[in-house]
């Protein structure tokens, strides 16, 4: 379970990094003189989607860690 949790955390951080890249790409595509507005809007949409997915994975990781700690403390109390 620990390995899967760590993979979720790393994947979430990678997705947040990718979203930052797409946000910067969208800004550079919407600069005056480039005229790639549709590509810039598509890049910003991809950035928001990957940001949401990354944040969701990190939230899931934190919830799993908190649930494991609560389970450990309940086991210690029962003994």
PyMOL CGO cylinders between C-alpha atoms (Angstrom):
from pymol import cmd
from pymol.cgo import CYLINDER

trace = [
    CYLINDER, 0.00, 0.00, 0.00, 2.87, 2.38, 0.76, 0.3, 1, 1, 1, 1, 1, 1,
    CYLINDER, 2.87, 2.38, 0.76, 4.32, 1.96, -2.72, 0.3, 1, 1, 1, 1, 1, 1,
    CYLINDER, 4.32, 1.96, -2.72, 1.01, 2.80, -4.39, 0.3, 1, 1, 1, 1, 1, 1,
    CYLINDER, 1.01, 2.80, -4.39, 0.60, 5.84, -2.15, 0.3, 1, 1, 1, 1, 1, 1,
    CYLINDER, 0.60, 5.84, -2.15, 4.05, 7.10, -3.07, 0.3, 1, 1, 1, 1, 1, 1,
    CYLINDER, 4.05, 7.10, -3.07, 3.31, 6.59, -6.76, 0.3, 1, 1, 1, 1, 1, 1,
    CYLINDER, 3.31, 6.59, -6.76, 0.12, 8.66, -6.38, 0.3, 1, 1, 1, 1, 1, 1,
    CYLINDER, 0.12, 8.66, -6.38, 2.06, 11.46, -4.70, 0.3, 1, 1, 1, 1, 1, 1,
    CYLINDER, 2.06, 11.46, -4.70, 4.79, 11.52, -7.37, 0.3, 1, 1, 1, 1, 1, 1,
    CYLINDER, 4.79, 11.52, -7.37, 2.22, 11.37, -10.17, 0.3, 1, 1, 1, 1, 1, 1,
    CYLINDER, 2.22, 11.37, -10.17, 0.32, 14.27, -8.61, 0.3, 1, 1, 1, 1, 1, 1,
    CYLINDER, 0.32, 14.27, -8.61, 3.45, 16.37, -8.39, 0.3, 1, 1, 1, 1, 1, 1,
    CYLINDER, 3.45, 16.37, -8.39, 4.37, 15.56, -12.00, 0.3, 1, 1, 1, 1, 1, 1,
    CYLINDER, 4.37, 15.56, -12.00, 0.88, 16.56, -13.16, 0.3, 1, 1, 1, 1, 1, 1,
    CYLINDER, 0.88, 16.56, -13.16, 1.18, 19.87, -11.32, 0.3, 1, 1, 1, 1, 1, 1,
    CYLINDER, 1.18, 19.87, -11.32, 4.52, 20.46, -13.05, 0.3, 1, 1, 1, 1, 1, 1,
    CYLINDER, 4.52, 20.46, -13.05, 2.97, 19.67, -16.42, 0.3, 1, 1, 1, 1, 1, 1,
    CYLINDER, 2.97, 19.67, -16.42, 0.12, 22.06, -15.71, 0.3, 1, 1, 1, 1, 1, 1,
    CYLINDER, 0.12, 22.06, -15.71, 2.57, 24.87, -14.95, 0.3, 1, 1, 1, 1, 1, 1,
    CYLINDER, 2.57, 24.87, -14.95, 4.30, 24.15, -18.26, 0.3, 1, 1, 1, 1, 1, 1,
    CYLINDER, 4.30, 24.15, -18.26, 0.99, 24.36, -20.14, 0.3, 1, 1, 1, 1, 1, 1,
    CYLINDER, 0.99, 24.36, -20.14, 0.06, 27.61, -18.36, 0.3, 1, 1, 1, 1, 1, 1,
    CYLINDER, 0.06, 27.61, -18.36, 3.35, 29.16, -19.45, 0.3, 1, 1, 1, 1, 1, 1,
    CYLINDER, 3.35, 29.16, -19.45, 2.87, 27.79, -22.96, 0.3, 1, 1, 1, 1, 1, 1,
    CYLINDER, 2.87, 27.79, -22.96, -0.61, 29.29, -23.17, 0.3, 1, 1, 1, 1, 1, 1,
    CYLINDER, -0.61, 29.29, -23.17, 0.72, 32.71, -22.14, 0.3, 1, 1, 1, 1, 1, 1,
    CYLINDER, 0.72, 32.71, -22.14, 3.43, 32.57, -24.78, 0.3, 1, 1, 1, 1, 1, 1,
    CYLINDER, 3.43, 32.57, -24.78, 0.92, 31.50, -27.44, 0.3, 1, 1, 1, 1, 1, 1,
    CYLINDER, 0.92, 31.50, -27.44, -1.39, 34.41, -26.63, 0.3, 1, 1, 1, 1, 1, 1,
    CYLINDER, -1.39, 34.41, -26.63, 1.31, 37.08, -26.97, 0.3, 1, 1, 1, 1, 1, 1,
    CYLINDER, 1.31, 37.08, -26.97, 0.71, 39.79, -29.55, 0.3, 1, 1, 1, 1, 1, 1,
    CYLINDER, 0.71, 39.79, -29.55, 2.09, 38.88, -32.93, 0.3, 1, 1, 1, 1, 1, 1,
    CYLINDER, 2.09, 38.88, -32.93, 1.76, 35.11, -32.50, 0.3, 1, 1, 1, 1, 1, 1,
    CYLINDER, 1.76, 35.11, -32.50, -1.95, 34.78, -33.38, 0.3, 1, 1, 1, 1, 1, 1,
    CYLINDER, -1.95, 34.78, -33.38, -2.36, 31.32, -31.93, 0.3, 1, 1, 1, 1, 1, 1,
    CYLINDER, -2.36, 31.32, -31.93, -5.33, 32.10, -29.74, 0.3, 1, 1, 1, 1, 1, 1,
    CYLINDER, -5.33, 32.10, -29.74, -7.04, 28.73, -30.23, 0.3, 1, 1, 1, 1, 1, 1,
    CYLINDER, -7.04, 28.73, -30.23, -3.84, 26.88, -29.35, 0.3, 1, 1, 1, 1, 1, 1,
    CYLINDER, -3.84, 26.88, -29.35, -3.35, 29.10, -26.32, 0.3, 1, 1, 1, 1, 1, 1,
    CYLINDER, -3.35, 29.10, -26.32, -6.87, 28.43, -25.08, 0.3, 1, 1, 1, 1, 1, 1,
    CYLINDER, -6.87, 28.43, -25.08, -6.42, 24.69, -25.63, 0.3, 1, 1, 1, 1, 1, 1,
    CYLINDER, -6.42, 24.69, -25.63, -3.15, 24.83, -23.66, 0.3, 1, 1, 1, 1, 1, 1,
    CYLINDER, -3.15, 24.83, -23.66, -4.79, 26.63, -20.76, 0.3, 1, 1, 1, 1, 1, 1,
    CYLINDER, -4.79, 26.63, -20.76, -7.63, 24.09, -20.69, 0.3, 1, 1, 1, 1, 1, 1,
    CYLINDER, -7.63, 24.09, -20.69, -5.12, 21.23, -20.61, 0.3, 1, 1, 1, 1, 1, 1,
    CYLINDER, -5.12, 21.23, -20.61, -3.29, 23.07, -17.83, 0.3, 1, 1, 1, 1, 1, 1,
    CYLINDER, -3.29, 23.07, -17.83, -6.42, 23.37, -15.70, 0.3, 1, 1, 1, 1, 1, 1,
    CYLINDER, -6.42, 23.37, -15.70, -7.34, 19.72, -16.26, 0.3, 1, 1, 1, 1, 1, 1,
    CYLINDER, -7.34, 19.72, -16.26, -3.90, 18.46, -15.31, 0.3, 1, 1, 1, 1, 1, 1,
    CYLINDER, -3.90, 18.46, -15.31, -3.80, 20.80, -12.30, 0.3, 1, 1, 1, 1, 1, 1,
    CYLINDER, -3.80, 20.80, -12.30, -7.13, 19.44, -11.07, 0.3, 1, 1, 1, 1, 1, 1,
    CYLINDER, -7.13, 19.44, -11.07, -5.98, 15.85, -11.54, 0.3, 1, 1, 1, 1, 1, 1,
    CYLINDER, -5.98, 15.85, -11.54, -2.70, 16.49, -9.72, 0.3, 1, 1, 1, 1, 1, 1,
    CYLINDER, -2.70, 16.49, -9.72, -4.39, 18.18, -6.78, 0.3, 1, 1, 1, 1, 1, 1,
    CYLINDER, -4.39, 18.18, -6.78, -6.93, 15.34, -6.55, 0.3, 1, 1, 1, 1, 1, 1,
    CYLINDER, -6.93, 15.34, -6.55, -4.16, 12.73, -6.44, 0.3, 1, 1, 1, 1, 1, 1,
    CYLINDER, -4.16, 12.73, -6.44, -2.31, 14.61, -3.71, 0.3, 1, 1, 1, 1, 1, 1,
    CYLINDER, -2.31, 14.61, -3.71, -5.53, 15.00, -1.69, 0.3, 1, 1, 1, 1, 1, 1,
    CYLINDER, -5.53, 15.00, -1.69, -6.17, 11.27, -2.04, 0.3, 1, 1, 1, 1, 1, 1,
    CYLINDER, -6.17, 11.27, -2.04, -2.62, 10.54, -0.85, 0.3, 1, 1, 1, 1, 1, 1,
    CYLINDER, -2.62, 10.54, -0.85, -3.11, 12.75, 2.21, 0.3, 1, 1, 1, 1, 1, 1,
    CYLINDER, -3.11, 12.75, 2.21, -6.46, 11.12, 3.04, 0.3, 1, 1, 1, 1, 1, 1,
    CYLINDER, -6.46, 11.12, 3.04, -4.92, 7.64, 2.82, 0.3, 1, 1, 1, 1, 1, 1,
    CYLINDER, -4.92, 7.64, 2.82, -2.04, 8.67, 5.09, 0.3, 1, 1, 1, 1, 1, 1,
    CYLINDER, -2.04, 8.67, 5.09, -4.44, 10.16, 7.65, 0.3, 1, 1, 1, 1, 1, 1,
    CYLINDER, -4.44, 10.16, 7.65, -6.64, 7.05, 7.59, 0.3, 1, 1, 1, 1, 1, 1,
    CYLINDER, -6.64, 7.05, 7.59, -3.61, 4.81, 8.13, 0.3, 1, 1, 1, 1, 1, 1,
    CYLINDER, -3.61, 4.81, 8.13, -2.50, 6.87, 11.13, 0.3, 1, 1, 1, 1, 1, 1,
    CYLINDER, -2.50, 6.87, 11.13, -5.99, 6.77, 12.65, 0.3, 1, 1, 1, 1, 1, 1,
    CYLINDER, -5.99, 6.77, 12.65, -6.07, 2.99, 12.14, 0.3, 1, 1, 1, 1, 1, 1,
    CYLINDER, -6.07, 2.99, 12.14, -2.68, 2.61, 13.82, 0.3, 1, 1, 1, 1, 1, 1,
    CYLINDER, -2.68, 2.61, 13.82, -3.73, 4.66, 16.84, 0.3, 1, 1, 1, 1, 1, 1,
    CYLINDER, -3.73, 4.66, 16.84, -6.96, 2.65, 17.23, 0.3, 1, 1, 1, 1, 1, 1,
    CYLINDER, -6.96, 2.65, 17.23, -4.98, -0.60, 17.11, 0.3, 1, 1, 1, 1, 1, 1,
    CYLINDER, -4.98, -0.60, 17.11, -2.62, 0.68, 19.81, 0.3, 1, 1, 1, 1, 1, 1,
    CYLINDER, -2.62, 0.68, 19.81, -5.54, 1.74, 22.00, 0.3, 1, 1, 1, 1, 1, 1,
    CYLINDER, -5.54, 1.74, 22.00, -7.17, -1.68, 21.73, 0.3, 1, 1, 1, 1, 1, 1,
    CYLINDER, -7.17, -1.68, 21.73, -4.03, -3.46, 22.90, 0.3, 1, 1, 1, 1, 1, 1,
]
cmd.load_cgo(trace, "trace")
